[in-house]
């Protein structure tokens, strides 16, 4: 049954991201439920699912997923506004994925055994990953609150929350590299970030900004390394 879910997900990816021209999207956003391309889009999804699954015994599932796709897209178009368009995109994709998995389990639960076994190691891993995201970002924000960062970066502003997301991604990458035993990749990551930052530091010619970037980088990588080492050592005891 996992294979069927994967085929349906693949059909969704092809239909939504490869076989849906921008013209269709714009027309749907303008005409909403009156757009003919909304129904053509759903028909494409149905055809792809039939083609990839290639088993008429799953016709009820395919039609159900197609109907759910139409409802989700219709709701998205009805509620879509410019300010929340970005958020609706992710919600829309999550709902499509949930519909595929949920309907498959609902219609074929007898042929599918699914069990989540939360052991101590899994909880430790999830805890470490979560800690390296927003909690660490907040900790760093508190650390830097003693300095007027906005004054240091005046005239050199970046995208909103860009630094936060870059920090989260770099910490998660450091964690993954260390856990799989590739410390050299951590060194490469530090080098790559240093190269990108070098231009900013040279252009700014400000010692305080240079120190701010250096401290932030060292703290971010330091926390990620410590958490990674703690995970490697603790998982042997849980």
ABEGO torsion letter per residue (X at the ends): XAAAAAAAAAAAAAAAAAABBAAAAAAAAAAEAABAAAAAAAAAAAAAAAAAAGBAAAAAAAAAAAAAAAAAAAAAAAABBAAAAAAAAAAAAAAAAAAAAAAAAAAAAAABBBBBBBBAAAAAAAAAAAAABAAAAAAAAAAAAABBAAAAABGABBBBGAAAAAAAAAAAAAAAAAAAGBAAAAAAAAAAAAAAAAAAAAAAGBAAAAAAAAAAAAAAAAAAAAAAAAAAAAAAAX
